[in-house]
């Protein structure tokens, strides 16, 4: 007794769902090959880096879409009969046709999986350094990395090698598939192409399944993919030792200077209630050669400020770092990584003034301590204070050094991707309370 996992149908066409899945996958797959070829060459060029970065995110999203559609297509194929092959097809043509189909299914599963493995390592083979970039599916939700692969350099090189080789193998299979379809339509005129194209006239070939011979094409198709994948994996393993481990200085206590001696807010200093509707903490910088802008949507402040009592004035701001928003889902997800804000472990950042001084007119300056991820650094915030009745507006600007705050220093210490300096703008409108 033999088992035929691909039952033949008495219908002369594939089902509508099978046709829809086939062409959806085909269009996505064909778009991926030139996209992948271009972006790996453009990612290290300043003039094309930003577009390449965006295509990388699109490439990953399409890859996961192909994986999901392939699983649906394979499930449908195993549970629904397919049209029979022409009765006059030669034996070797049958074997090649079925082997090609098996190889296609294997490729459509393994190519996205090797890509997923690569991004899960957090290692960029182009620079041979860590690169933490989160993956989101078309900006709708985050795709988690494969567990236990973080920082696995050899896996990164091998997975990308297999990914690339199988992509080229997929291009070859596409050409063979198209050539075979045209042969059936233009030379053999047996109606095979019409099985997948509803507007062509299909022919009924009867039941021509060959029980007992399915193992040969399956074996050939799988062997083809295994050989390509192994070749790509082994040939792209790194031959040089890994780069020296990057070390980042631990946070050190900040000694209070005479000019920035800790003060306690004077009860006589005016207390101010922040109006969150018209107040904001914004930040700007560059990423992959393109400007970006963001803000924190969740923060609170306790402010006592009196121009006539600067010694008794004090401001304390608490920011929910997980609320950082840039409008780019991948950037926002990356900001939550361990090397950036890591809000799971360090949910808030603190800004606390130590000393105020007047610079004349509406201009003032505050010595303060900014604490992010338990790393405290002294900063100086110049700002303007404009009172109008019981309402006052404060506008300040400060430039922060990522290195000093240990933000993104594991994968981008040389600021090749994200600018070393991040500009922060503070706009506060408050009422006397």
N, C-alpha and C positions, 0 to 999 in steps of 0.2 A: 504494500500500500504506500502510496506517495501522497505528500501534502502540497497543494498548490496555494501559496499565500497570496497569489494575484489572480483570483478567479476571472475568467473571461466572460464578457457580457454578450448577449445577443444583440445589443444595440450597436449601431455603426459609429457612434460618437461617445466621447467622454461626457460625463454629467456636467451640467452648467457650473456647479460648484468647483469641480475639478478643473474645468477650463479657466474659470476666474482665478483660482489659486495659481495655476500654471503661469498665466500671463502676468499676474501681479508679481510673482517671484522673479520671472524672467526680466521684467522691466527694472526692478530694483537691482538685480544682480548685474545686469549690463551697465547700469549707471555706476556701480561701485568700482569696477575695474579701472576705468580711466581716472576716477576720482582718487583712488588709492595711489595710483602711479604718480599723479601730479603732486599730491599733498606731501608725500614723503620727501620730495625734492624741493618743495617750496617752503617747508616749515622753518628752515634755517636761514632764509633770505629775508632781510628786514622789510623789503617792499611787498612781500607776499605772505609774511608770517601771520598776520591777523586773519586773512582769508583762509589760509591753510588751517589755522586753529579752528575756525568756524566749521570748515569742512570735516575736520577730525571729529567734531561733535556730531555732525550730521551723519558721517560715515558710521559711527558707533550706533546711532539710533537706527539707521537703516539696517545695519547688521543684526540687531536684535529683532527687528521686524521680520527680516528674512528667516531667522531662526524660528520665530513663532509661527510664521506662515508655513514653513517646511514641516513642522510638527503636525500642523493641521492637515497639510497635504498628504503626509505619510499616513496619518490615521485614516483619512478618507480613502486613500489607495488600498489600505489593508482591509477595509470594511465594505468596499463597494467594487463590483466587477468592472473590468476595463474592456474596451473593444479588442477584438481578436486581431492578430497580425495577418497580413495577406498569406493565403495558402501557398502561393508560389515563391515565397521568400526562401532563399537558400539557407542552409543550416548555419553557416558562418555569419550570415547577416542577422539571423535571429539571436545568436549568441552575442554578437557585437551590440545589437540594439538593446538587449536586456542588460548587458554589462555597463553600457553607457548610462542607462537609467539608474542602475544601482550606484554607479560612481557619482552621478549627479546628486542623488539623495545624500550620500556620504559627505560630499563636498559641502552641500548646503547646511549640513549639521556641524561639520568639523571646522570649517572656515570661521563662522561666527564664534565658536567655542574657543578657538586659538586666539582670536582677537580679544575675547573677554579675558582669557588667561593673561594676555600681554598687559592689558590696562590694569588688571588686578595686582600686578607686581609693583606698580608705581615706579617703574624704572624706564627711562628713555634711552633706547639704544643709540639714538642719533648723537647724544652727548655722553653716553655711558655714565649717567648720573641719575639719582632719584628724581622723579617728577610726579608730584602728587596732583592729579587732576581728576576730579570726580566725574562720574558718568551719569547723565540724565537722559531719559528717553524723550526726545523732542521737547525738552523743557517741562514735561508734565510730571515726572516723578524720578527719583534717584534710582539707579540700578546699583545694587551692592556689589562689591568685588567678590571674587571667589575666595573663600576663607583660606587662611594660612599661606597666601602667596605674596604677601607684602614684602618688598625688598629682595625677592628671589631673582637675582641678576641672570643666572644661567637660564632660568625659565623664561625670562623676558626675551633674551636673544633667541632661544630655541623656538619659542612660540611664535615670534614674529617671522622667523625663517620659515617655519612650516606654513604660517598664514600666507606669506608671499608666494611660496612655491605652489601651494594649492590654488591660489588665485590665478596664477599663470596656467595651472592645470585646468582650472575651470574655463579659462578663455579658450584653451584647445578644445575642450569638450563642447563648448558652445559652437565653435566653428564646425566641428564634426556633426553636431546635432542639426545645425542649419543646412549643411551640405547634404546630409541624409534626407532631410525633409524635402529639399528641392529636388533631389534625385527621385524620390517617390512621386512627387507631383508632376515633374516635367518629363521624366524619362519612363519610369515604370507606370505612371498614371493609374495607380492602384488606390487612390483616395485616402492614403494614410494621413496626409496633412489635414484633410477635412475633418479628421477625428478631433482636432484641436481648434479648427477654424470654422465656426458655425455657418459662415456665408459661402463655404465651398460645399460641393455635393459629395456626400460620403457614400461608401460602398459597404455592403455587408459581406464580410469575409468568412462568416461562420466561426465555429469554435476550432481554433487551430492551436490551442495550448498543447505543449509537449510535456506531459507529466514525467517526472523523473529526471529532467534535464535542467532544472532550475539552478542547481548548485553550481554548475560551471560558470554561467554569466555572473552570478552573485560573487563567486570567488574571484573572478577576474576584475570586476568593478571595485570590490573592496581592496584587493591587492594593489590596484593602481593607486588608490588614495593613500594606502598605508606607505607605499614606497615613496611617493611624493612627499608626504608629511614627514617621514623619517629622514629623508634626504635634506629637506629644508631645516629640520630641527638640529640635526647633527652638524651640518655644514655651517650653521650660523652661531654655534656656541662660541663664546668669547675665547680668544687665544691669549689674551693679556690679563694680568691680575687686575682685580677691581681697584678703582681709585681709592685713595686714602680716605678713611672714614672721616666725615665732616664732624667737627665738634663745635658745639655752641656753648659759650660760657653760661654758667648758671647765674641766676639772679643773685645779686649781692645787696646787702642792706645799704640804703642810701643814708649817709651821714648828714645830719642837719647842719647847715652852715649858719653863721650868725645872721646872714641876710635873709635866710629862709627858715628861721626858727619856728617850730610848730606853735600855733596860736590857738586859743579857744575863742570862739565867737563871742563877742561882747553882746550882752542882752540889750544894750542901748543901740547897737547897730540895726539899721532898718532890715526887716525881714521881707523877703520877696517870694511871691507864689508864681511859679512858671506857668505860662499859658501854653500847653502842648500843641494847641491847634495852629499856632503861628510861630512856634520855636522848632529848631532843627539842629542836628549834628550831622554834617555831611562830610564826605571824603572823596578825593579824586586822585587819580594816578594814571599810569599807562600799563596796558597788558597786551603783550604780543604786538607792540608797536602802535596800539590804538588807545586813545583816551577812554577812561571809564569813570563813572561817577556813581556814588552810592550814598546811603544814609542809614542811620540806626533808627528803627521805628519804635523801640522801647527804651526809654531812659527816664530817670527822675533826678531831681536836684533839690538841695537844701541850701538856700542862699541868704546870707546876711551881708549887706553891702551899704556903706555910707561914706561918701567922699570926704566927709568931715571926721570920720572915725575909721581910717584905713587900718589902723592897728587892731581894731576890734572886728574887722570884717573877715568873712570866711565863706568859701563856697565848696560844696561837696557834690559831685555828680557821679551817679552810678548808671552804667550802661549795660544793657543786656546784649552781649556780643553776638548771641545767636540770632539777633534781629537785624543783622547787617543785610541790606538789600541793594542790589545793583541793577536788577532787571534782566540779568543773565543767570539762568538756573544753574549752569555749570559753575560759574564764578561763586554764586551764593553757596552752593554745596561744598565747593573747595574751601571756602572761608571757615567752614565748620570742621575741617580736618585738624588733626592733631598738631601739625606744624604751623597752623594759622591760629585762629581764636580758640579752637578746642572747647566749645561751650559746654560740652558734657562734663568736662572736668573743671573748667574755669568759666562758670556761667556769666560772670560780670567783670567789668573793668571799672576801676575807680580813678577819679580825678579829684585831688584835694589840694586846695590852695594853702600856702604857708605864709605868704607875705604879699601885700599890695603896695604899689607906689604910683604916684601921679607923674605923668609925662607932660602935663600941661594941657589945659582946655578939657576936652572930652576924652583925652587919651590916657590910658592906664596900662599897667603891666602887672602880671601876677606870677610869682614864683610858685610852682606847684609840683606835686608828685603824681605821676601817671603810673598806675599799676595794671598790667595786663599779664595774665597767666602767672600771677605771683611774682612777676619781674617788675620792680619799681625803678623808674628812671625820673630824674629831675627834668622839668620842662619849664619854659618861660612862655606865657601866653600874653601877647599884646592885644588889647581890645579897646573899643570905644564904649562909653556909657552915656546914653542920651535920655535924661529924665524929662517927662512931660506930664505934669500933674502927679497922679498916683501910678502912672505907667512909666516904665523905663524899657529901653531896648539896649541890648548888649550884642556887639558883633566882634568876633575875634577870629584870628587866623593863626594856624601853627603848622609847621612842617615836622613830620615825625619820621625818624630813621627806622626802617624795618629791622636792620641789624641790631640796633640798640634794644628793640623790643622783642627780638627773636621771633619774628613773623615771617614765615615762608623761607627760612634760612636753610632748611634741610635740602630742598630740591632746587632752590634758585638763589644761592648765595651771591652770585655775581650780577644779579638783577638783569639777567638776559630775557626774562619773561615779564616780570612785574617790576615797575620802577622802584628803586631803592628808597626814594622819598615819597611819602604819602601826605598830601595836603589835607588838613582838616579845617573846616569852617564851622564856627559855632554862632548861631543866631538865636538869641533868647529875648522873648518879650515877657515881662513879668509885672505883676501888680503888687503894690504894698499890701502886706497882710498884718 
